[in-house]
Amino acid sequence: MANDGFKGSTITFPTTSNTESNLLSIDFSETGNQIDVSNEDETTMVYAPGTKDINVTVEVTGVPTHTVGTTGALGIAWFEGGTEALAKALLADRSSSGSFGDKITTSMTFVPTV
């Protein structure tokens, strides 16, 4: 039997009082962007921590009114526990698609901003 742990997860943007409805998926990605600090004497590669790179992609049914360039607070509450947040997020990419006899879906990608 499949685990329905995603059902009930929520995302808010651009304020914590604005919950996106019709949520289909969330992909939260955080990489460390390690920095190669190896020198010619090393026998293995050596790395130092770099700046984190965070990307959040959300898919919803329908077409939200947010436009690319919108900024605000982004919050994720996973139904089975845990949260993710970007105090200052930028809607960097948005694409909508649909086909005959199917629903319209929109994918939005958020990244940190200043």
QUIWOJO-V731157 format. One record per residue. N is the residue number from 1. RES is the residue in one letter. OMEGA is omega in whole degrees, -180 to 180 (none if undefined). D_LAST is the distance of its C-alpha to the last C-alpha in Angstrom with 1 decimal. Layout:
{{N,RES,OMEGA,D_LAST} {N,RES,OMEGA,D_LAST}}
//
This chain:
{{1,M,-179,43.4} {2,A,177,39.7} {3,N,-180,37.2} {4,D,-176,35.5} {5,G,180,32.8} {6,F,-177,30.0} {7,K,-178,31.7} {8,G,174,30.1} {9,S,-178,26.6} {10,T,174,24.0} {11,I,177,20.4} {12,T,177,18.6} {13,F,-1,16.0} {14,P,174,14.4} {15,T,-179,16.0} {16,T,179,18.1} {17,S,-179,21.1} {18,N,180,20.8} {19,T,176,22.4} {20,E,179,22.8} {21,S,177,26.5} {22,N,-178,28.6} {23,L,178,26.5} {24,L,-179,28.1} {25,S,174,25.9} {26,I,174,22.7} {27,D,179,21.7} {28,F,-177,19.2} {29,S,180,18.8} {30,E,178,17.5} {31,T,-175,18.7} {32,G,-178,18.8} {33,N,-179,19.0} {34,Q,-179,21.8} {35,I,179,22.8} {36,D,179,26.4} {37,V,-180,27.9} {38,S,172,31.5} {39,N,-174,34.1} {40,E,179,37.5} {41,D,-177,39.3} {42,E,174,37.4} {43,T,173,39.4} {44,T,178,36.4} {45,M,179,32.8} {46,V,-176,30.6} {47,Y,172,26.9} {48,A,179,24.2} {49,P,177,21.1} {50,G,179,18.1} {51,T,179,14.4} {52,K,175,14.3} {53,D,-177,13.7} {54,I,173,13.5} {55,N,177,14.8} {56,V,176,16.3} {57,T,-177,19.0} {58,V,175,20.9} {59,E,180,24.2} {60,V,171,25.8} {61,T,-179,29.0} {62,G,-177,28.9} {63,V,178,26.3} {64,P,-178,23.4} {65,T,-179,22.4} {66,H,177,18.6} {67,T,177,17.8} {68,V,-178,15.6} {69,G,177,12.4} {70,T,178,12.4} {71,T,178,9.4} {72,G,179,10.3} {73,A,178,11.5} {74,L,180,13.4} {75,G,177,16.5} {76,I,174,19.4} {77,A,179,22.8} {78,W,-175,25.3} {79,F,-178,28.8} {80,E,177,30.5} {81,G,180,28.0} {82,G,179,24.6} {83,T,172,21.1} {84,E,180,17.8} {85,A,169,14.5} {86,L,-178,10.7} {87,A,178,9.5} {88,K,-179,6.5} {89,A,177,8.2} {90,L,172,8.9} {91,L,-172,12.6} {92,A,-176,13.2} {93,D,177,17.0} {94,R,176,19.8} {95,S,179,23.5} {96,S,178,26.5} {97,S,178,30.0} {98,G,177,33.4} {99,S,-177,37.1} {100,F,178,40.4} {101,G,-179,41.4} {102,D,-179,38.0} {103,K,172,34.9} {104,I,177,31.8} {105,T,178,28.8} {106,T,176,25.1} {107,S,179,22.7} {108,M,178,18.9} {109,T,-179,16.4} {110,F,176,12.9} {111,V,177,10.3} {112,P,177,7.1} {113,T,-180,3.8} {114,V,none,0.0}}
//
